[in-house]
């Protein structure tokens, strides 16, 4: 039986991360990108992540092969959105249903404890039962659906938007509590 290892992504992972993502670009509607990426074109995307801070990128390895990744990125460029981050998660097609996404999300949220994050948001194309179940499992609540917001493969697709509150030590440091924390 193979063992999964989750770690911070490294520059040397970029080729495999691009392969994983390109599968979804070329074969599914789960991303609205329509042209495959080169490793060089993914450099700017990779550069936004750090080892510390709000924006992280983690990978899951099995037997030394990257089988999936998860990350947090800036939600919007305006300063007031600073404590809201957007999540992204992809597993290699051959790794679907093996619990890799579950492990990645668990490690991501744990690694971000203590960061000044108030909300996580995530959007996924419908239908997508696996993504829906994963997000529900980790406490994301549906906040709305943008209908027919993307066209790919000659069809319009809906996008479900979800959010999740994040209680962290940063709330105590800043003196600002999440609305969910004030309710109880």
C-alpha positions as CSV (number, residue, x, y, z in Angstrom):
1,X,0.0,0.0,0.0
2,X,1.3,3.4,-0.9
3,X,1.6,6.3,1.6
4,X,0.5,9.8,0.8
5,X,2.8,12.6,1.8
6,X,1.6,16.3,1.8
7,X,4.2,19.0,1.5
8,X,4.7,22.6,0.3
9,X,5.0,22.7,-3.5
10,X,8.4,23.4,-5.0
11,X,9.4,24.9,-8.3
12,X,10.4,21.4,-9.5
13,X,6.7,20.3,-9.2
14,X,5.5,22.8,-11.8
15,X,5.7,20.5,-14.7
16,X,3.5,17.9,-13.0
17,X,1.1,20.5,-11.6
18,X,0.7,21.8,-15.2
19,X,0.0,18.2,-16.4
20,X,-2.7,17.7,-13.8
21,X,-4.4,21.0,-14.6
22,X,-4.2,20.6,-18.3
23,X,-6.2,17.3,-18.1
24,X,-9.1,19.4,-16.8
25,X,-8.5,22.2,-19.3
26,X,-8.7,19.8,-22.2
27,X,-11.2,17.2,-21.1
28,X,-13.7,18.7,-18.6
29,X,-15.7,21.9,-17.9
30,X,-14.4,22.1,-14.3
31,X,-12.1,25.0,-15.3
32,X,-13.1,27.6,-17.9
33,X,-9.6,27.8,-19.3
34,X,-9.8,26.4,-22.9
35,X,-6.2,26.2,-24.0
36,X,-3.6,24.0,-22.4
37,X,-0.8,25.7,-20.5
38,X,2.9,25.4,-20.9
39,X,5.1,25.2,-17.8
40,X,6.4,28.7,-18.8
41,X,2.9,30.1,-18.9
42,X,2.2,28.7,-15.4
43,X,5.2,30.4,-13.8
44,X,3.3,33.6,-12.9
45,X,0.5,31.5,-11.3
46,X,3.1,29.5,-9.2
47,X,4.9,32.7,-8.2
48,X,1.9,33.9,-6.1
49,X,2.4,31.2,-3.5
50,X,4.7,31.4,-0.5
51,X,5.9,29.0,2.3
52,X,4.2,31.3,4.8
53,X,1.4,33.8,4.7
54,X,-2.2,33.5,3.4
55,X,-1.3,32.2,-0.1
56,X,0.0,28.6,0.0
57,X,0.3,25.8,-2.4
58,X,0.6,22.2,-1.1
59,X,1.0,19.0,-3.1
60,X,0.1,15.3,-2.3
61,X,2.7,12.7,-3.3
62,X,2.3,9.0,-3.6
63,X,5.5,7.0,-4.2
64,X,7.3,10.3,-5.1
65,X,4.7,11.3,-7.7
66,X,2.6,14.4,-7.3
67,X,-1.0,13.3,-7.4
68,X,-2.8,16.5,-6.5
69,X,-2.5,20.0,-5.2
70,X,-4.4,22.6,-3.2
71,X,-3.9,26.3,-2.7
72,X,-5.2,29.6,-1.6
73,X,-5.0,32.7,-3.7
74,X,-6.1,36.3,-3.5
75,X,-9.8,36.6,-3.9
76,X,-9.9,40.2,-5.3
77,X,-7.3,42.9,-5.5
78,X,-9.1,45.5,-3.4
79,X,-7.6,46.0,0.1
80,X,-10.8,45.2,2.0
81,X,-10.9,41.7,0.6
82,X,-7.4,41.0,2.1
83,X,-8.6,38.5,4.7
84,X,-10.7,36.5,2.2
85,X,-8.9,33.8,0.2
86,X,-10.0,31.6,-2.7
87,X,-9.2,27.9,-2.7
88,X,-8.2,25.8,-5.6
89,X,-7.8,22.0,-5.6
90,X,-7.1,19.5,-8.3
91,X,-6.3,15.8,-8.2
92,X,-4.7,13.8,-11.0
93,X,-7.4,12.0,-13.0
94,X,-5.9,8.6,-12.0
95,X,-6.1,9.6,-8.3
96,X,-9.8,10.5,-8.1
97,X,-11.7,8.8,-5.3
98,X,-8.6,8.0,-3.3
99,X,-9.1,10.6,-0.5
100,X,-6.3,12.8,-1.8
101,X,-8.6,15.9,-1.9
102,X,-9.7,15.3,1.6
103,X,-6.1,15.0,2.8
104,X,-5.1,18.1,0.9
105,X,-7.9,20.3,2.3
106,X,-7.3,19.1,5.9
107,X,-3.6,19.9,5.7
108,X,-4.2,23.2,4.0
109,X,-6.6,24.5,6.7
110,X,-4.3,23.2,9.4
111,X,-1.2,24.9,7.8
112,X,-3.1,28.2,7.7
113,X,-3.9,28.3,11.5
114,X,-2.7,31.6,12.9
115,X,-2.9,33.4,9.5
116,X,-5.1,36.5,9.3
117,X,-7.9,34.9,7.2
118,X,-11.5,35.5,7.8
119,X,-13.2,33.6,4.9
120,X,-12.4,31.0,2.4
121,X,-14.4,31.1,-0.9
122,X,-14.5,28.5,-3.6
123,X,-16.4,28.1,-6.9
124,X,-16.9,25.0,-8.9
125,X,-18.6,24.1,-12.2
126,X,-21.9,22.3,-12.0
127,X,-22.6,19.4,-12.0
128,X,-19.6,18.2,-10.0
129,X,-20.7,15.8,-7.2
130,X,-17.1,15.1,-6.0
131,X,-16.3,18.8,-5.5
132,X,-19.7,19.5,-4.0
133,X,-19.2,16.6,-1.4
134,X,-15.6,17.7,-0.6
135,X,-16.6,21.3,0.0
136,X,-19.6,20.3,2.1
137,X,-17.4,18.0,4.2
138,X,-15.1,20.9,5.0
139,X,-17.9,23.2,6.1
140,X,-18.3,25.3,2.9
141,X,-21.9,26.6,2.5
142,X,-23.5,27.4,-0.8
143,X,-23.9,31.2,-1.2
144,X,-25.2,31.2,-4.8
145,X,-25.0,29.9,-8.3
146,X,-24.0,32.0,-11.3
147,X,-26.1,30.4,-14.1
148,X,-24.6,29.8,-17.5
149,X,-21.6,31.9,-16.7
150,X,-19.1,30.1,-18.8
151,X,-19.2,28.5,-22.2
152,X,-17.0,25.5,-23.0
153,X,-17.4,22.6,-25.3
154,X,-20.3,24.3,-27.0
155,X,-22.4,24.4,-23.8
156,X,-23.0,26.9,-21.0
157,X,-22.1,25.9,-17.5
158,X,-23.3,27.1,-14.1
159,X,-20.8,27.9,-11.3
160,X,-21.7,27.2,-7.6
161,X,-20.0,29.6,-5.1
162,X,-19.4,28.6,-1.6
163,X,-17.8,30.1,1.5
164,X,-16.4,28.9,4.8
165,X,-15.6,31.0,8.0
166,X,-12.2,30.5,9.4
167,X,-11.6,30.8,13.1
168,X,-7.9,31.4,13.7
169,X,-5.5,32.7,16.3
170,X,-5.3,35.8,14.1
171,X,-8.8,36.8,15.2
172,X,-7.6,37.0,18.7
173,X,-4.5,38.9,17.7
174,X,-6.4,41.5,15.7
175,X,-9.3,41.8,18.1
176,X,-11.7,41.3,15.3
177,X,-13.9,38.3,15.6
178,X,-15.8,36.6,12.9
179,X,-19.6,37.0,12.9
180,X,-19.9,33.3,13.5
181,X,-17.8,33.6,16.6
182,X,-20.0,36.3,18.1
183,X,-23.2,34.3,17.9
184,X,-22.6,31.7,20.6
